[in-house]
Each structure stands twice: as C-alpha cells, then as structure tokens.
Amino acid sequence: MGKISQAQRLRDLLEDAIINGQYTPGDQLEPDVLAKTYQCSRTPIREAIQQLAMSGMVEVRPKKGTFVTRLGVAELVERFEVMAELEGMCGRLAARRITQDELQALREAHELCRERAAAGDANGYYYENGVFHHLIYVASHNTFLAQEAERLHAMLKPYRRMQLHVRHRLKHSLAEHEEIITAIEAGDEQKAGALLRSHVEIQGERFNDLVASVQHLQSV
C-alpha cells in the first residue's frame, strides 16, 4: 500500500467523526474550524471535503457551505444494487481477459488483505480491499466499465468501511476473496461474476447491519 496523502488521512478522520456522531446530519463543516481542529492548512481540508462530497457523506451548497448529509437506507441500497451488478460484470470479464501479471498482482493484493485481517486491522484491510477490487476492474479490460465501477466504489467507500468493522466481517470478506480469485484463475466467468455480486450485495444480515449503522448516524 502506498503512502496515504494528508487529504486522504483527513477524509478518514472526518468519516470517523461523522460515523461516530461527532458531526451529525445537518451540521456545517467550516474549513477554518477544521483546519484548527486537525492542525493543517485549508488546502487538504478542501480536498478531503471534495472526496466526502463524492461519497455523498457531505453536501456542498453554493454560497452556504458544506453540511453533513442525511442519506436514507433506500438510497444506499439502490447504490449497492448497482455496485453489485458492476462488480459482477467486472468479475465475468476479468475471468475471461485477465493476464498472468494481473493475476499475480491480484494474488499479492489478497495476501496484503490477509495480513491486515490477521492483525485485526479493519482500516488497513479497507485500503488493501480497495486495491483488490481496483485490480479486478482493470483486469476487465473495459475502460468505461472500470471507470464507472471506480466512481461508484468511491461513493460507497464510507459505508463499505463501516461494514468492515462489523464483527467477523474481515474473516468472511477474506474467504470470499479467496473464492473469487479461484474462479477468476479457473476462467469460470459465471461463478466469478456471481461471487463478486454476492460479495457486494446488501441482503440479510448485511442489510440489517447497514440499517443499524444509518439509524445510529441519524439519531446521534
């Protein structure tokens, strides 16, 4: 994993602050105040806010400022439904088109995920997991599809990150990665697609966990 930029670090800190209720839906995020709080210049604060706006966690209102948004469960589920289909499509194409070098890079990313999971490092796993998925997008060899998957992946990052903090999720996610790699390596397009779609889908217990997280976010 490469060095994390100051803007990314600030984005993560702000994500945590919002998820933990330090900043609640409707609160205004003022760059000057944030710069003092996190002891940095306004430039990385602005970059971090732009990244959060892409994910939908904050809303930038012209001439009014930046405010913590209140996303409903239905909106999130719709986004995850589309994400699951895009991931599945990337998986199917990757199983057909992945090169040996790309497959080796995917295995290496999986091993880094394994190390982070063994250490119980959910945040570290979150970053390595992003690399793992990015490599599958690239291996689809469909630039437009990869760009759309990356865009939606970025929008859902805060909520996928929350999921990784759910008990035993790291273990289950890692096991799912193992199956995905096996299917892609075997060239099993349908299985790779189905596994990736299931990996991202919000159903059953995962849906309940998401609802609980969003309700907590809205009630604090």
C-alpha positions as CSV (number, residue, x, y, z in Angstrom):
1,M,0.0,0.0,0.0
2,G,1.4,3.4,-0.9
3,K,1.7,6.4,1.4
4,I,-1.6,7.9,2.4
5,S,-1.9,11.6,1.5
6,Q,-2.8,14.2,4.1
7,A,-6.1,14.8,2.3
8,Q,-6.9,11.1,2.5
9,R,-6.0,10.9,6.2
10,L,-8.2,13.9,6.9
11,R,-11.0,12.3,4.9
12,D,-10.8,9.2,7.1
13,L,-10.7,11.3,10.3
14,L,-13.8,13.2,9.1
15,E,-15.5,10.0,8.1
16,D,-14.9,8.6,11.5
17,A,-16.1,11.8,13.2
18,I,-19.4,11.7,11.2
19,I,-19.9,7.9,11.7
20,N,-19.2,8.3,15.4
21,G,-21.6,11.2,15.8
22,Q,-19.1,14.0,16.4
23,Y,-20.6,15.7,13.4
24,T,-24.3,15.0,12.9
25,P,-26.6,15.3,9.9
26,G,-27.2,19.0,9.2
27,D,-24.0,20.2,10.9
28,Q,-21.9,22.6,8.9
29,L,-18.3,21.8,8.3
30,E,-16.3,25.0,8.3
31,P,-12.8,24.8,6.7
32,D,-11.2,27.3,9.1
33,V,-12.5,25.4,12.1
34,L,-11.5,22.1,10.7
35,A,-8.0,23.4,9.9
36,K,-7.6,24.4,13.5
37,T,-9.0,21.2,14.8
38,Y,-6.8,19.0,12.7
39,Q,-3.8,21.4,12.7
40,C,-3.3,21.7,9.0
41,S,-3.8,24.2,6.1
42,R,-7.1,24.7,4.3
43,T,-5.9,23.0,1.1
44,P,-6.0,19.4,2.3
45,I,-9.3,20.2,4.2
46,R,-10.9,21.3,0.9
47,E,-9.6,18.2,-0.9
48,A,-10.9,15.9,1.9
49,I,-14.3,17.7,1.7
50,Q,-14.4,17.2,-2.1
51,Q,-13.8,13.4,-1.6
52,L,-16.5,13.2,1.1
53,A,-18.9,15.1,-1.3
54,M,-18.3,12.4,-3.9
55,S,-19.3,9.7,-1.5
56,G,-22.4,11.6,-0.6
57,M,-21.5,12.0,3.1
58,V,-21.4,15.7,2.9
59,E,-23.3,18.2,0.6
60,V,-21.6,21.3,-0.7
61,R,-24.2,24.1,-1.1
62,P,-23.1,27.1,-3.2
63,K,-22.7,30.3,-1.1
64,K,-23.9,28.5,2.0
65,G,-21.2,26.0,2.9
66,T,-20.7,22.3,3.4
67,F,-23.1,20.2,5.5
68,V,-23.3,16.6,6.7
69,T,-25.9,14.9,4.7
70,R,-28.6,12.5,5.7
71,L,-28.7,9.6,3.3
72,G,-31.6,7.2,3.6
73,V,-31.4,3.4,3.7
74,A,-33.3,3.2,0.4
75,E,-30.8,5.4,-1.4
76,L,-27.9,3.4,-0.1
77,V,-29.4,0.1,-1.0
78,E,-30.1,1.3,-4.6
79,R,-26.4,2.3,-4.9
80,F,-25.2,-1.0,-3.6
81,E,-27.5,-2.9,-6.0
82,V,-25.9,-1.1,-9.0
83,M,-22.4,-1.6,-7.5
84,A,-23.1,-5.3,-7.1
85,E,-24.0,-5.6,-10.8
86,L,-21.0,-3.6,-11.9
87,E,-18.7,-5.8,-9.7
88,G,-20.3,-8.9,-11.2
89,M,-19.7,-7.7,-14.7
90,C,-16.1,-6.9,-13.9
91,G,-15.6,-10.3,-12.5
92,R,-17.0,-12.1,-15.5
93,L,-14.8,-10.1,-17.9
94,A,-11.7,-10.5,-15.7
95,A,-12.2,-14.3,-15.7
96,R,-12.0,-14.2,-19.4
97,R,-9.4,-11.5,-20.0
98,I,-7.0,-11.3,-17.0
99,T,-3.3,-11.6,-17.8
100,Q,-0.8,-13.6,-15.8
101,D,0.8,-10.4,-14.5
102,E,-2.6,-9.1,-13.4
103,L,-3.5,-12.4,-11.8
104,Q,-0.2,-12.2,-9.8
105,A,-0.9,-8.7,-8.7
106,L,-4.4,-9.8,-7.6
107,R,-2.9,-12.6,-5.5
108,E,-0.4,-10.2,-3.9
109,A,-3.2,-7.8,-3.0
110,H,-5.1,-10.7,-1.5
111,E,-2.1,-11.6,0.7
112,L,-1.9,-8.0,1.9
113,C,-5.6,-8.2,2.8
114,R,-4.8,-11.5,4.7
115,E,-2.1,-9.7,6.7
116,R,-4.3,-6.9,7.7
117,A,-7.2,-9.3,8.6
118,A,-4.8,-11.4,10.7
119,A,-3.8,-8.2,12.6
120,G,-7.4,-7.3,13.1
121,D,-6.7,-4.0,11.3
122,A,-10.1,-3.1,9.7
123,N,-8.9,0.3,8.4
124,G,-5.8,-1.3,6.9
125,Y,-7.9,-4.0,5.3
126,Y,-10.2,-1.3,3.9
127,Y,-7.3,0.2,1.9
128,E,-6.0,-3.2,0.7
129,N,-9.5,-4.3,-0.2
130,G,-9.8,-1.2,-2.4
131,V,-6.7,-2.2,-4.3
132,F,-8.0,-5.8,-4.7
133,H,-11.2,-4.5,-6.3
134,H,-9.4,-2.0,-8.4
135,L,-7.3,-4.7,-9.9
136,I,-10.4,-6.7,-10.9
137,Y,-11.8,-3.6,-12.6
138,V,-8.6,-3.2,-14.5
139,A,-8.5,-6.9,-15.4
140,S,-11.9,-6.5,-17.1
141,H,-10.1,-4.6,-19.9
142,N,-13.1,-2.5,-20.3
143,T,-12.1,1.1,-19.6
144,F,-15.6,2.6,-19.4
145,L,-16.8,-0.2,-17.1
146,A,-13.8,0.2,-14.9
147,Q,-14.3,4.0,-14.6
148,E,-17.9,3.6,-13.7
149,A,-17.1,0.9,-11.1
150,E,-14.4,3.1,-9.6
151,R,-16.7,6.1,-9.4
152,L,-19.5,4.2,-7.6
153,H,-16.9,2.4,-5.4
154,A,-15.7,5.9,-4.3
155,M,-19.2,7.0,-3.5
156,L,-19.8,4.0,-1.3
157,K,-16.5,3.9,0.5
158,P,-17.6,5.2,3.9
159,Y,-20.4,2.7,4.1
160,R,-18.3,-0.3,2.9
161,R,-15.8,0.9,5.5
162,M,-18.5,0.7,8.2
163,Q,-19.3,-2.9,7.1
164,L,-15.7,-4.0,7.7
165,H,-16.0,-3.0,11.4
166,V,-18.9,-5.4,11.9
167,R,-17.7,-8.4,13.9
168,H,-16.3,-11.3,11.8
169,R,-16.7,-9.4,8.5
170,L,-13.0,-9.3,7.9
171,K,-12.8,-13.1,8.1
172,H,-15.8,-13.6,5.8
173,S,-14.6,-11.0,3.3
174,L,-11.2,-12.6,3.1
175,A,-12.8,-16.1,2.5
176,E,-14.9,-14.5,-0.3
177,H,-11.8,-13.0,-1.9
178,E,-10.2,-16.5,-1.9
179,E,-13.2,-17.9,-3.8
180,I,-13.2,-15.0,-6.2
181,I,-9.5,-15.5,-7.1
182,T,-10.0,-19.2,-7.6
183,A,-12.9,-18.6,-10.0
184,I,-11.1,-15.9,-12.0
185,E,-7.9,-18.1,-12.2
186,A,-10.1,-21.0,-13.5
187,G,-11.7,-18.8,-16.1
188,D,-15.1,-19.5,-14.7
189,E,-16.9,-16.4,-15.8
190,Q,-20.3,-17.1,-14.3
191,K,-19.0,-18.1,-10.9
192,A,-16.6,-15.2,-10.7
193,G,-19.5,-12.8,-11.6
194,A,-21.9,-14.4,-9.1
195,L,-19.3,-14.4,-6.3
196,L,-18.4,-10.7,-6.8
197,R,-22.1,-9.7,-6.9
198,S,-22.8,-11.6,-3.7
199,H,-19.6,-10.1,-2.1
200,V,-21.1,-6.6,-2.5
201,E,-24.8,-7.1,-2.2
202,I,-26.6,-5.8,0.8
203,Q,-29.0,-8.6,1.9
204,G,-30.0,-10.4,5.0
205,E,-27.7,-9.7,8.0
206,R,-25.7,-7.2,6.0
207,F,-28.8,-5.2,5.3
208,N,-29.7,-5.2,9.0
209,D,-26.2,-4.0,9.8
210,L,-26.5,-1.2,7.3
211,V,-29.8,-0.1,8.7
212,A,-28.4,-0.1,12.2
213,S,-25.4,2.0,11.1
214,V,-27.6,4.5,9.3
215,Q,-30.0,4.7,12.1
216,H,-27.2,5.4,14.5
217,L,-25.8,8.1,12.2
218,Q,-29.2,9.8,12.1
219,S,-30.1,9.5,15.8
220,V,-26.9,11.0,17.3
